[in-house]
Amino acid sequence: MAPLLHPDPTLFPSNRACYLWKVPGLALAILLIANFANAEVFDFEDAETALGHGGDPANFYQVNGLVFTGSYFGVISGTSNGDPGNFKLEGTNGPASLAATSIPAASESIEMSFSSTLNTLCFDLGAAYFNQTQTPVPLDIRIISSLNGIQQSNQLVTLEDALKNGEGTWYLRGFTNIDKISLEAVAGGGTWAVDNIVTDDQSCILEDDGLIFPVVTPDGRVTVIIL
């Protein structure tokens, strides 16, 4: 499915590539309004404050039902915080994010395990990947969702730093009825990260492998557009 760039970039953070995915069986665009009031949001800002740049947030959110495992680098501070480590990534909900650095034959992974079944899960997946000559290269991420140990979906996502603004390019991913997400870089190389993890049954919807993209407006509402 080919992504479509949303025509109104003012509705999105400046470093998010705003793509809408075609949903099979739906011919018309539908507009929905939702509310973030009951959402659980993990933005890594508190983790960066407590653990510092490079800190491991493995059990930081355990009390909130989220544990991280994998071979990731750790929490990064973000470009607006001086960009320690030269990661060239700025988070989507504050500057911090959870990053991995992958090069050919040295892939890293991020696994998110939740203590209960999620009706829906949204998170931003970002990349600012450069090889040694500072040339952008594609990066393939394998995303596997599961519930009670049974695989629910298996996606191969190719990321590109489309914005090339020194802060990375972020893509929204959405899943339903899961309790674990595993991400692993399988081809290409460079820095990638997750941020703004939202567990809420209104903030994102997935239907027939098509992503329904929520837009957070300044007043805190979520506008969901289905194609």
Secondary structure, 3 states (H helix, E strand, C coil): CCCEECCCHHHCCCCECCEECCCCCCCCCEEEEEECCCCEEECCHHHHHHHCCCCCCCCCCHHHCEEEECCCCEEECCHHHCCCCCCCCCCCCCCCEEEEEEECCECCEEEEEEEEEEEEEEEEEEECCECCCCCECCEEEEEEEEECCEEEEEEEEEECCCCCCCCCEEEEEEEEEEEEEEEEEEEECEEEEEEEEEECCCCCEEECCEEEEEEECCCCEEEEEEC
